[in-house]
Amino acid sequence: MGNNGAGIGGAVIAALGAFFGYVNALPLIFALEETPKAAFDLLEHEPFLPAKLWWHNNTGGVDWLNLLGLVLAAAVAWGLCYVVGKRRRQA
């Protein structure tokens, strides 16, 4: 791949998308299960709770499956950038 910045940029954006997709979905899921007011009160009391829940599992340890998801998203994005970049030069 001639331009590594495209692959690295795609990988970073994919990892951020995986993280923020999960973190932003939690308050919405909580609001649907409880009430929107309860979700607002929860986030007002503990604003970083969705991010904490993403990093830690129920026992307090690190949830390695979520970290694996970040690595997988970054690897797929980099692979797609590599394939598209390689095909573009040949044409």
C-alpha positions as CSV (number, residue, x, y, z in Angstrom):
1,M,0.0,0.0,0.0
2,G,1.5,3.3,-1.1
3,N,-0.2,5.5,1.5
4,N,-0.1,4.0,5.0
5,G,-2.0,7.0,6.3
6,A,-5.2,5.8,4.6
7,G,-5.0,2.4,6.3
8,I,-4.1,3.8,9.7
9,G,-6.8,6.5,9.5
10,G,-9.4,3.9,8.5
11,A,-8.3,1.6,11.4
12,V,-8.5,4.4,13.9
13,I,-12.0,5.5,12.7
14,A,-13.2,1.9,12.8
15,A,-12.0,1.4,16.3
16,L,-13.6,4.7,17.5
17,G,-16.8,3.7,15.7
18,A,-16.9,0.4,17.5
19,F,-16.3,2.1,20.9
20,F,-18.7,5.0,20.5
21,G,-21.4,2.8,18.9
22,Y,-21.5,0.7,22.0
23,V,-21.2,3.6,24.5
24,N,-23.9,5.6,22.8
25,A,-26.3,2.7,22.5
26,L,-26.3,1.9,26.3
27,P,-28.3,5.0,27.4
28,L,-30.8,4.4,24.6
29,I,-31.3,0.8,25.6
30,F,-31.6,1.9,29.3
31,A,-34.2,4.5,28.3
32,L,-36.2,2.0,26.3
33,E,-36.2,-0.5,29.2
34,E,-36.8,2.0,32.0
35,T,-37.8,5.6,31.2
36,P,-36.0,8.4,29.4
37,K,-36.0,10.3,32.7
38,A,-34.3,7.4,34.5
39,A,-31.6,7.3,31.8
40,F,-31.1,11.0,32.1
41,D,-30.8,10.8,35.9
42,L,-28.3,7.9,35.6
43,L,-26.1,9.8,33.1
44,E,-26.3,13.0,35.2
45,H,-25.2,11.1,38.3
46,E,-22.5,9.0,36.5
47,P,-21.8,10.4,33.0
48,F,-19.0,8.0,32.1
49,L,-20.9,4.8,33.2
50,P,-21.3,3.5,29.6
51,A,-17.6,3.8,29.0
52,K,-16.8,2.1,32.3
53,L,-19.3,-0.7,31.4
54,W,-17.5,-1.1,28.1
55,W,-14.1,-1.6,29.7
56,H,-15.1,-3.8,32.6
57,N,-17.3,-6.9,32.8
58,N,-19.6,-7.8,35.7
59,T,-16.9,-9.1,37.9
60,G,-14.8,-5.9,37.7
61,G,-12.2,-7.3,35.4
62,V,-11.4,-6.1,31.9
63,D,-13.8,-7.4,29.2
64,W,-11.3,-8.8,26.7
65,L,-14.1,-9.5,24.1
66,N,-14.7,-5.8,23.7
67,L,-11.0,-5.1,23.2
68,L,-10.9,-7.9,20.7
69,G,-13.8,-6.2,18.8
70,L,-11.7,-3.0,18.6
71,V,-8.7,-4.9,17.2
72,L,-11.0,-6.8,14.7
73,A,-12.6,-3.5,13.5
74,A,-9.2,-1.9,13.0
75,A,-7.8,-4.9,11.2
76,V,-10.8,-5.2,8.9
77,A,-10.7,-1.4,8.1
78,W,-6.9,-1.6,7.4
79,G,-7.4,-4.7,5.2
80,L,-10.1,-3.0,3.2
81,C,-7.9,0.1,2.7
82,Y,-5.1,-2.2,1.6
83,V,-7.2,-4.1,-0.9
84,V,-8.8,-0.9,-2.4
85,G,-5.4,0.8,-2.6
86,K,-3.8,-2.2,-4.3
87,R,-6.6,-2.5,-6.9
88,R,-6.6,1.2,-7.6
89,R,-2.9,1.2,-8.7
90,Q,-3.5,-1.7,-11.1
91,A,-6.3,-0.1,-13.0
